[in-house]
Amino acid sequence: MKNLVTIQTPEYVKIPFETAGLVTRGIAKLIDLLCVSVILAILYFFGVLIASFQAMVASEDVLTSMELAIVIVISAAIPLIYFTMTEYWMKGQTIGKRVMRLRVIQDNGQSPSFFAVFLRNVLQLVDMLPFFYLLGMISIFMNKKEKRIGDLVAGTIVVCEKKKQENLFLYHTYPYLLPHEKELYQRLPVISGELYYILESFLLRRDALYPSIRKQLAMQLIQTGWPHIQIHPGQEEVFLEKVYLYLRETSYPAQYPYLIPQYFPIEKHA
């Protein structure tokens, strides 16, 4: 089941997000740890070459205590540097998160600051306690927004990205509203982010439904979000498309999914 949360931006705009669960975050973490392992292997390889060359020239031990200490420090610092720099420069993503279509954002919906990214990654040491990220997994499981301890302290949240390639076909209206339509829909109550997400999902996937089920779901959406509205039979999707356009423009602004007009009314000639 998807876990949906509504985040309010500094402009007081509410945007629904799907939080990332344990499985997708775990896979992303494994991919990132593989990347870290590759980086460490490359560094160790060149480090051994340099140390071996020094030993041949100076006739000393291959690895002194000072050099061993440096190796330990680098081994501990590389993961922190990797996660911090990738999440900051890639605006909330690491290589693993990009593969799994996840992103770290701040509680206000903005890209995380350097301090927030650094703090949440430093606190991975706490989330790892007592072993295998057990404390972090418990925190994610218990928290409504699926935050680990680092996210709670840093004020961040890991969310799933919408698929950019999805197209939303409009069969009953143009991809914009006329001024008098905006005035009309302005009087309606704004639905929650969770219900808006369901509305968008219905409009995206309705073509795969049987006509009877499609009509029933459209009526249920209207009854749930706008119980006092009376819609003429057969006009349910007309209303849902138009109210979706209005909400997308005002309360839940977004670039995706793409709107594809399929509404081509036949003009009547005198």
N, C-alpha and C positions, 0 to 999 in steps of 0.2 A: 504494500500500500504506500502511495506517495504521501510524504509529509510536507504540507504546504504552510508557509508563513507569509505574513504581509509585513513589508518593510516600508517605513515612512521616510522619504528623502528630506533633505533640508528645505526643499521647496514645498513641503507638506503634500507631496504626491505619494499615494500608496501603491506599491508594486508587489504582486504576488511572486514568490519564489518557491521552488521545490528544493528542500534541503538534501544534502548528500548523505546517504546512509553508510553503515559500517562496511558493507561489501565493496561498493564503488570506491570509497576512500581507501580501503585496504589494498585494492588492486593498484590504485594510483600510487600508494606508498611503496609497494613492491617494485613498481617500475622506476620510481625515483631512487630507491635504494640500489637498484641495479646500475643506474647512471652514476651514483656516488661510488659504487664499487669499481666501475670502469675508470673513473677519475683517479681513485686511490691506487689502482693497479698501475696506471701509467706513471704516476708520481713515484711509486715504489721502484718501478723498473729503472727510471732515470736516477733515482737516489742510490740504488745499488750499484749502478754503473759508475757514478761519481765516487762513491765510497771505495769501490774496488780499485779505481784508478789511484785514489789517494793512498791506499794501502800499499800499492805496488811502488809508488814513488817514495813514500816516507817509511816503508817497511814497518807499519804499525798495524794494530788490530783493525779489522774491517769496520767495526762499529764501536765507537767510544760511548761512554755513558752520556756525554753531552749530546751526541748525535742520536742516541736512543731516545732521549727526552724530547728532542725535536720531532722525531717520528711520532711519538705518542701525542704531542700537542697538535701536529698536523692532522693526524687521524681523527682527533676529536673535533677539530675546527672545520674541516672540509664539509661534513654534513650540514653544519650550521650555516656556513657560507653559501653552500649550494641552495638550500631551501630559502634562505633569506633573499639572496640576490635574484633567484629566478622568480619568486613570488612578487618581488618589488618591480623588477624590470619587465616582467610579463603580465603586470597588472593583475596579480592575484592567482597566477597559474604557475605550476611547475611543468616539467615535461610529462610526468605521470598524470597530473590533473588535466592537461590539455588533451591527452589521449582519451581520458575518461570523461571529457567534457564537464569538468568541474572548475569552480573558481572561488577564491576567497574574496569576500567583500566585507566592508565595515557594516556595523549595525544600521547605519543610515543609507546603505545602498551604494556608497561610493567605493572607489578603488582603495585598497588599504594603504596607509601611510607606511613609511619605512620603519618608524618606531613600532607600529602595530605588528608588522610582519616580523621584525626582529624579536619582539616580545613573545609572540605566539610560538616561534620556533625555539627560542631559548627554553621555554616551558615544556617543550617536548620531553625534556629530562624528567619532569614530574609526571607527565602522562605515561611514560614508560614504566613507572614503578608499579608493583614490585618486579614485574617481568612482562615481556611481550605486550607492552602498551595496555596492560590490564586496567589501570586506573583511568586512562583516557577512554577506553571502550565503555567502561561503566558510566563515565560522565556523559558520553554520547547517547547511551541507551536511556539514561534517566532524564536527560534534558529535552524539553519540548522542541527546541531548535537544533537538536543533535550537535551540541557544542562540546568539544573536549575542554579540559581545564585551560589550555593555552588560549582558546577562543573566548572563554568566559572572561579572562583577565584582560586580553587585548581588545575586546569589543569587536570580534570578527565572527563571521559565519561562513561555512562552506556550502555553496549552492550548486545546483545543476544548471547548465546552460541550455537555452532553447536551441533546437535544431534550426539553423539558418535556412536550410534547403526546403523547409516545409512551405507549402503554398496553401493559402486559405481562399477558396473560390466563393465568390459572391454571386448568387443566382437570382436574387430578388431586389438588389439595389446597386446603385453606383458606389464606388469606393470613397464616397464623401457624403456629407449631409448638407442639405440646404439650410439657410438661416432659420426658417420657420420650424424645421425639424429639430434643430439644436435647441430652440426655445421649448419645444414640446418635451424632449427627453431630459431637459434640465430639471423638470419638475419631478422626475422619478427618483426614488431612493437609490443611492449608490450601493451596489451589492458588495459583499466581502471579496477579498482577493481569492479565497478558495473557490467561491461560486463563479467568479470571473474565469478562473482557470478551467473549471468544468465547462463553462459556456464555450470558451475557445476550443477546448478539446472536442466538444460536440460538433462545432462548425467545421473543424478540420477532418473529422472522421465520419460524418453523417452519410457520405456516399456509400460506405461499406455496410450500412444498416438496412434491414428490411424496411419497406415503407411504413408498415404498421408500427414497428418499434421506433422508427425515426420520428414519427408524428407523436407517439406517446412520450418519448423523451423530451421533445420540444415543449409539449404541454406541461410536463413536470418541471422543467426549468422555469417556465413562466410562473407557475403556481408557487414555486419556491422563492424566486427572487422578487416577483411583483404580484403578490396574491390578489391585489385589489384591481388589477388591470383586466379588462374584458377584451379579448381578441376574437375577431370573427373567424369562424372555422376555415382552415386552409391558409390563414395569414400568420401562423405561428412563427415560421422561419423568417418571414419578412420583418416581423418585430424584433426577433433575436439578432438578425444581421444588423439592423439599424441601431439597436441599443448597444451592440458590441462595438460598432464604429464610434459611437458617442463616448463610451467608457474608455475605449482605447485612446481616443484623442484627449480626453480630459482627466480621468482618474488613474488610468493604467497605461501611460504612454509607452509605446514600443515600436521598434523597427521591424520586428519579425513576429509571426510569419508574414511572408509577402502576401499582399492582397491582389488577387487575380479576378478582375471583373468578368462575369459571364452573363451579365444582365444587358440584353439588347432588345428593348421593347420595340415593337413594330409601330411606326408612326402612322397615324390615321390621316388620310388625305381627304379633303372635301370633294 
